[in-house]
Amino acid sequence: MSCLSQRIIRFGTLAAILLLVAAPARAADKEALPPSTPSHQTVPEAAAPGSGGSGEPLSDKLHRQGGVIRPPGGIDPAMTQDPPAQGKMPVIRPPGTPGGEQDVQPK
Protein backbone atom coordinates (compact mmCIF):
# COMPACT_ATOMS: atom_id res chain seq x y z
CA MET A 1 0.00 0.00 0.00
CA SER A 2 1.04 3.51 -0.56
CA CYS A 3 1.96 5.89 2.19
CA LEU A 4 -1.10 8.04 1.50
CA SER A 5 -3.56 5.15 1.82
CA GLN A 6 -1.94 4.03 5.11
CA ARG A 7 -2.34 7.55 6.50
CA ILE A 8 -6.00 7.64 5.46
CA ILE A 9 -6.64 4.28 7.16
CA ARG A 10 -4.84 5.40 10.34
CA PHE A 11 -6.71 8.71 10.37
CA GLY A 12 -10.05 6.94 9.88
CA THR A 13 -9.30 4.46 12.66
CA LEU A 14 -8.22 7.26 15.00
CA ALA A 15 -11.36 9.25 14.18
CA ALA A 16 -13.59 6.22 14.86
CA ILE A 17 -11.90 5.56 18.22
CA LEU A 18 -12.26 9.19 19.28
CA LEU A 19 -15.92 9.17 18.27
CA LEU A 20 -16.60 6.02 20.28
CA VAL A 21 -14.90 7.47 23.34
CA ALA A 22 -16.37 10.99 23.12
CA ALA A 23 -20.03 10.06 22.46
CA PRO A 24 -20.75 8.39 25.85
CA ALA A 25 -18.90 11.15 27.69
CA ARG A 26 -21.03 13.80 26.00
CA ALA A 27 -24.22 11.88 26.83
CA ALA A 28 -23.16 11.63 30.48
CA ASP A 29 -22.66 15.41 30.62
CA LYS A 30 -26.23 16.01 29.46
CA GLU A 31 -27.65 13.63 32.09
CA ALA A 32 -25.66 15.28 34.90
CA LEU A 33 -27.27 18.70 34.34
CA PRO A 34 -30.28 19.53 36.49
CA PRO A 35 -33.57 19.98 34.67
CA SER A 36 -34.21 23.51 33.53
CA THR A 37 -36.48 25.50 35.80
CA PRO A 38 -38.97 28.04 34.55
CA SER A 39 -37.94 31.65 34.87
CA HIS A 40 -41.14 32.49 36.76
CA GLN A 41 -43.29 30.69 39.26
CA THR A 42 -47.05 30.87 39.39
CA VAL A 43 -49.00 31.38 42.58
CA PRO A 44 -52.11 29.19 42.96
CA GLU A 45 -55.41 31.01 42.97
CA ALA A 46 -57.32 31.41 46.20
CA ALA A 47 -59.95 28.74 46.86
CA ALA A 48 -63.36 29.60 45.48
CA PRO A 49 -66.15 30.02 48.04
CA GLY A 50 -67.94 26.74 48.69
CA SER A 51 -65.03 24.62 47.48
CA GLY A 52 -64.40 23.11 50.91
CA GLY A 53 -61.86 25.61 52.17
CA SER A 54 -62.58 28.19 54.83
CA GLY A 55 -61.12 31.64 55.15
CA GLU A 56 -59.78 30.76 58.60
CA PRO A 57 -56.03 30.14 58.90
CA LEU A 58 -55.20 26.47 59.40
CA SER A 59 -53.09 27.15 62.50
CA ASP A 60 -56.09 28.79 64.22
CA LYS A 61 -58.35 25.87 63.29
CA LEU A 62 -55.78 23.37 64.60
CA HIS A 63 -55.41 25.33 67.85
CA ARG A 64 -59.19 25.42 68.34
CA GLN A 65 -59.41 21.63 67.89
CA GLY A 66 -56.69 20.99 70.46
CA GLY A 67 -54.04 20.04 67.91
CA VAL A 68 -56.07 17.16 66.47
CA ILE A 69 -57.13 17.02 62.84
CA ARG A 70 -60.61 15.55 62.63
CA PRO A 71 -62.44 14.68 59.42
CA PRO A 72 -65.86 16.22 58.87
CA GLY A 73 -68.62 14.25 60.57
CA GLY A 74 -71.27 12.13 58.86
CA ILE A 75 -69.26 11.12 55.80
CA ASP A 76 -69.85 7.37 56.22
CA PRO A 77 -71.41 6.46 59.57
CA ALA A 78 -71.26 2.72 58.77
CA MET A 79 -67.49 2.89 58.57
CA THR A 80 -66.67 2.79 62.27
CA GLN A 81 -64.55 0.53 64.40
CA ASP A 82 -65.04 0.01 68.10
CA PRO A 83 -61.99 0.26 70.33
CA PRO A 84 -60.60 -3.02 71.67
CA ALA A 85 -62.17 -4.34 74.85
CA GLN A 86 -60.52 -3.03 77.98
CA GLY A 87 -59.17 -5.89 80.01
CA LYS A 88 -56.16 -6.94 81.96
CA MET A 89 -53.03 -7.00 79.85
CA PRO A 90 -51.31 -10.38 80.14
CA VAL A 91 -47.81 -10.10 81.56
CA ILE A 92 -45.24 -12.79 80.85
CA ARG A 93 -42.68 -12.75 83.60
CA PRO A 94 -39.04 -13.54 82.74
CA PRO A 95 -37.78 -16.96 83.82
CA GLY A 96 -36.20 -17.05 87.26
CA THR A 97 -38.11 -14.02 88.59
CA PRO A 98 -41.02 -14.12 91.03
CA GLY A 99 -44.11 -15.16 89.10
CA GLY A 100 -42.05 -16.58 86.23
CA GLU A 101 -41.08 -20.18 85.56
CA GLN A 102 -38.51 -21.28 88.12
CA ASP A 103 -37.45 -24.43 86.25
CA VAL A 104 -36.00 -22.57 83.25
CA GLN A 105 -32.40 -21.42 83.47
CA PRO A 106 -31.70 -18.26 81.42
CA LYS A 107 -28.71 -18.42 79.10
VENURRA-V829367 format. One record per residue. N is the residue number from 1. PHI is phi in whole degrees, 0 to 359 (* if undefined). OMEGA is omega in radians with two decimals (* if undefined). Layout:
<<N;PHI;OMEGA> <N;PHI;OMEGA>>
This chain:
<<1;*;-3.13> <2;277;-3.11> <3;296;-3.13> <4;293;-3.14> <5;292;3.08> <6;294;3.11> <7;294;3.13> <8;295;3.12> <9;295;3.12> <10;297;3.13> <11;295;3.11> <12;296;3.11> <13;296;3.13> <14;298;3.12> <15;296;3.12> <16;296;3.13> <17;296;3.14> <18;297;3.12> <19;294;-3.14> <20;293;-3.14> <21;280;-3.03> <22;283;-3.07> <23;297;3.11> <24;295;3.14> <25;294;3.12> <26;292;3.11> <27;295;3.13> <28;294;3.11> <29;296;-3.13> <30;292;-3.14> <31;288;-3.08> <32;284;-3.12> <33;286;3.09> <34;289;3.13> <35;296;-3.11> <36;290;-3.13> <37;257;3.12> <38;293;-3.10> <39;285;3.12> <40;224;3.11> <41;242;-3.14> <42;263;3.12> <43;261;3.14> <44;296;3.13> <45;290;3.09> <46;293;-3.12> <47;294;3.12> <48;289;3.12> <49;300;3.13> <50;84;-3.12> <51;266;3.08> <52;106;-3.14> <53;268;3.07> <54;246;-3.14> <55;282;-3.10> <56;283;3.08> <57;298;-3.09> <58;296;-3.13> <59;294;3.09> <60;293;3.14> <61;296;3.13> <62;294;3.13> <63;295;-3.13> <64;294;-3.12> <65;270;3.09> <66;74;3.10> <67;81;-3.11> <68;245;3.09> <69;271;-3.13> <70;245;3.08> <71;288;3.09> <72;297;-3.08> <73;284;3.04> <74;76;3.13> <75;290;3.10> <76;213;-3.08> <77;298;-3.13> <78;285;-3.10> <79;264;3.11> <80;231;3.09> <81;223;3.13> <82;286;3.09> <83;292;3.13> <84;297;-3.12> <85;297;3.12> <86;280;3.13> <87;208;-3.14> <88;279;3.14> <89;285;3.13> <90;291;3.14> <91;244;3.09> <92;259;-3.10> <93;283;3.09> <94;294;3.12> <95;299;3.09> <96;88;3.13> <97;258;3.11> <98;301;-3.11> <99;94;3.10> <100;265;3.12> <101;292;-3.14> <102;272;-3.08> <103;281;-3.06> <104;273;3.10> <105;259;3.12> <106;296;3.13> <107;277;*>>
